[in-house]
Amino acid sequence: MKTRRLLWQIYPANLLITLGAILLLTWFGSATVRNFFFDQMRSDLEARAHLIAQQVILLSPAAPDALQEFCRQAGRRANTHITVVAADGRVLADSDENPLDMDNHGNRPEVMTAFSGETGSSVRYSRTLGQNMLYVAVPPGQYDSGPAGALRVAVSITAMEKALKSISLQVLAACLLVVVFAALVSLFVSRKINRPLEEMTRGAEKLARGETDSLIAIDTGTMSTEVAALARSLNHMANQIKDRINTITLQRNELETFFTSMTEMILAIDPRKRIIRINRAAATLFYLSPEDVQGKMLQGVIRNPDLHRMIDAVLESAEKVEKDIIVFIGAERLILHTRAVPMRDAGGALTGVLIVMNDMTRLHKLENLRRDFVANVSHELRTPVTSIKGYVETLLDGAMDNPEDAKRFLEITARQAARLDAIIDDLLTLSRIEAKTGEHEIARIRTNLYEVLETTVQACLARAGEKNIRIDIRCDKHLQARINPNLIEQAVINLLNNAITYSPDSRKVTVGAVIEKQEGKKDRLVITVADEGIGIEREHLERLFERFYRCDKGRSSAQGGTGLGLSIVKHIALAHNGSVTVQSEPGRGSTFSIIIPQ
Ligand code: ADP
């Protein structure tokens, strides 16, 4: 329904009431004044009639001419129209006309009343005189010897009516002025009432739009107490709403932060399996944009039968379901530990399903690595232990008696014990580096690289000498870098040992270090160990740095290798936030590089 402004509801009604009251008052006043004048005139005429009637009695009816003369003179003097009517209605005398020319007056209402013995009166247009007249007739018979009939006196009321009309017009004009004045005053008052209400309407509208900062100005000068109280209540409400909105916004932001920053993948869907929300982790995993998929059917976005079965189960049973599901993202196979829980509204009705997924792929991989590692370690340790056990038993079984055999067997046992020692040593080194890296960043100091390389070469000289291998150092004597010298020494020694081990006699090994400048990035220290040895087949390169990985197991073991050397190098590089790479060509040699950001 169309609504009208309050002003237009109050104002016309006000105006109508004022106008009605004034018109009523004017009409009533005019009527009262008119009646008052008429009553006055009527009683005046009646008095005149009675006076004349006494004269008329004296003359009537014997002398009609004297009566006529009396009437003419009296009428002129009193400015009154006098008519004497006989009991049969004939006009006996008249102040203004010849009675013989006049109609029978027996049917005139005032005359008829007078015939019945009462005083009659009426207002009528007189055709004889051509104007409105007030007639009053009295019965002269009421005076002792008076004749039967009526004495009628009349005056013109045209003048009085004119006067009354002019008075009425003046009153009407005055009333209209009052109406205009009242209209203006009522417009002003209506506006005054309306203005604060309109201001409050605007305030309430702003509130509805969420503009809780702009409060309604309370002006006690222009506002009534009630309106001011209403404005105060609205302002109070605005403040409360503002507080609540702030609290809700804060909570929503907190939740939003939790939701988006959680590493768990979260997905909320409604009972029709439309996506309500998806957090960044889930969106990233499935290569989706959280905004784009909102409101879409899950089926069209993530096609995984296991996941859909889980959701169906939750929607059907309204119970939590938890299991590992396998998802393929491209060629990658992921194991996601998935929990699907029902979401309910305040009344307990099911509103959807919340799915929380944890990527367990890495954990599973680590678990597999750990299992493999334990198996590898056991296997690596068993070989020397079995060997030692076998030779000791053989010695005990009598081989001890043959000094030659005894010496040979004891030498083998010593070699295997040394191998065992080397493996345990390497394992301890690895776990030490891992522990250091896990806890905190390893200690790094500015170190002269040339000196470090020289120390490593010194350590390997004896073995290099055995194979007549020359080791060259290519490094600026003043080169400085931030490293952990002990760990780097260990890594370079491992690389040098490998270079010597896997090179034929009389070859050359080069160890070098250089600081490489990089545009927009940190400088990096690159330490290289290059040999001219047997090289490595391409297929091995990827797994070379795994623990216990060896390209040629027999050869490595024969050389006393543990299969942990490169793994140690890799961990030392990682402990420096760096990496290790290899370039190799079978038959031509290999180059290992440790890269350490400065
Ligand atoms: P190992 O104790 O067996 O030497 P490493 O972890 O040091 O163990 O090396 C792993 C494997 O990588 C070795 O068994 C070897 O096959 C290969 N390898 C390492 N360094 C070299 C190299 N400089 N030239 C050729 N092969 C190498």
Residues whose N, C-alpha, C, O or C-beta is under 5 A from the ligand:
A	BS01	ADP	N498 A499 Y502 G533 G535 I536 L544 Y549 R550 C551 D552 S556 G561 T562 G563 L564 G565 L566 S567 S590
